Amino acid sequence: MQRKKFAESVESADERMIDDITSVDLRKQLLIPKPKNKDGYLKMKSYTPARIGVWRTGTRYMTQSSLRFRADHAAAQDAVFSDVDPQLVKEMSFIPTQTICQSKDEYLTRPDHGRIFSEEMVEFIKKNTAKNPRIQIMVGDGLSSAAIEANIRDIIPSIKQGLKMHQLEFEDVIFVKYCRVPAMDKIGEITDAEVVCLLVGERPGLVTAESMSAYVAYRPTVGMPEARRTVISNIHSGGTPAVEAGAYIADLIKKMLDKKKSGIDLKSE
C-alpha cells in the first residue's frame, strides 16, 4: 500500500514538472499572439538567436521570456566561475600547467596575471614538451570552462586528422589553467614552436555559454601586436561545429607554415 502511494506521488510530481526551458530553440519561438506577418517574423528569427518577437504583458516581459533570460544568464555565470574538470585534462593526456593566478577571482580581476608563468612552471613546461616543434597546440580555460568541456573532445582529433592529410602532426598538448590569450606568446617563446594554436573558452553570452575560439600565430612572441594573430571564433554546436572548425584550423596551420606569417600579414597575402 505504501509503495503504491509512493509511486502515485512520484507520478504526480512528474506530471507537474515543466520542460527544460533552455531546450527551446529561440530561432523558432514566436510569442506574439496575433502577428500580422507570422512567416516574415519566423524568417527573420531564423537568422539570429537574438530575443525578437518575445511579446510583453503590460510594460514587462512575459514570464517565459523572463525565466529564459535568467536561465541563460545563470549558465553564463557558471561557465565563467567554474573550472575545467581535472579528469578531462587527464583523459585527454594534456600537460597541466597554470599561470601565476592562484584563484578565479584573481584571474578575473588581474587579466595581466593570466598571461604570465612562474619560473618553476616555465621549467616544468620545458621538461615536458618537445623542443622546437613545428606545431604547438595548447588549450586554455579562458572565460568559459563549459566551452572546453563541450568541444575539446571533438576538435583535437579533427585538427590531428586534418594535419595528417598535410603530412603534419603535433605531439604534446598543453593545458593552461587561468589562461588569457597572450599566454600563447610565452608558450611560443618557451617551446620555440613555429606555429602555436590556442583553443580557449570565449566570454559567454546569453545565446550560449559553450563557445570556443582558436587563436593561431606564427612564431608568437611576448608583446607582439594583436594583428599577428588569426582568430576562428564561435566554435560551438549552434555556430561552427568543433569537427568542422578543426579541419579549417589544420588547413590554416599548413598555410602559416608555408607562408611563414599569420594575422593581417597572412590575410593580405
Rosetta blueprint (number, residue, H / E / L):
1 M L
2 Q H
3 R H
4 K H
5 K H
6 F H
7 A H
8 E H
9 S H
10 V H
11 E H
12 S H
13 A H
14 D H
15 E H
16 R H
17 M L
18 I L
19 D L
20 D L
21 I H
22 T H
23 S H
24 V L
25 D L
26 L L
27 R L
28 K L
29 Q L
30 L L
31 L L
32 I L
33 P L
34 K L
35 P L
36 K L
37 N L
38 K H
39 D H
40 G H
41 Y H
42 L H
43 K H
44 M H
45 K H
46 S L
47 Y L
48 T L
49 P L
50 A L
51 R L
52 I L
53 G L
54 V L
55 W L
56 R E
57 T E
58 G L
59 T L
60 R E
61 Y E
62 M L
63 T H
64 Q H
65 S H
66 S H
67 L H
68 R H
69 F H
70 R H
71 A H
72 D H
73 H H
74 A H
75 A H
76 A H
77 Q H
78 D H
79 A H
80 V H
81 F H
82 S L
83 D L
84 V L
85 D L
86 P H
87 Q H
88 L H
89 V H
90 K H
91 E H
92 M L
93 S L
94 F L
95 I E
96 P E
97 T E
98 Q E
99 T L
100 I L
101 C L
102 Q L
103 S L
104 K H
105 D H
106 E H
107 Y H
108 L H
109 T H
110 R L
111 P H
112 D H
113 H H
114 G H
115 R H
116 I L
117 F L
118 S L
119 E H
120 E H
121 M H
122 V H
123 E H
124 F H
125 I H
126 K H
127 K H
128 N H
129 T L
130 A L
131 K L
132 N L
133 P L
134 R L
135 I E
136 Q E
137 I E
138 M E
139 V E
140 G E
141 D L
142 G L
143 L L
144 S L
145 S H
146 A H
147 A H
148 I H
149 E H
150 A H
151 N H
152 I H
153 R H
154 D H
155 I H
156 I H
157 P H
158 S H
159 I H
160 K H
161 Q H
162 G H
163 L H
164 K H
165 M L
166 H L
167 Q L
168 L L
169 E L
170 F L
171 E L
172 D L
173 V E
174 I E
175 F E
176 V E
177 K E
178 Y L
179 C L
180 R L
181 V L
182 P L
183 A H
184 M H
185 D H
186 K H
187 I H
188 G H
189 E H
190 I H
191 T H
192 D L
193 A L
194 E L
195 V E
196 V E
197 C E
198 L E
199 L E
200 V E
201 G E
202 E L
203 R L
204 P L
205 G L
206 L L
207 V L
208 T L
209 A L
210 E L
211 S L
212 M E
213 S E
214 A E
215 Y E
216 V E
217 A E
218 Y E
219 R L
220 P L
221 T L
222 V L
223 G L
224 M L
225 P L
226 E H
227 A H
228 R H
229 R E
230 T E
231 V E
232 I E
233 S E
234 N E
235 I E
236 H L
237 S L
238 G L
239 G L
240 T E
241 P L
242 A H
243 V H
244 E H
245 A H
246 G H
247 A H
248 Y H
249 I H
250 A H
251 D H
252 L H
253 I H
254 K H
255 K H
256 M H
257 L H
258 D H
259 K H
260 K L
261 K L
262 S L
263 G H
264 I H
265 D H
266 L H
267 K H
268 S H
269 E L
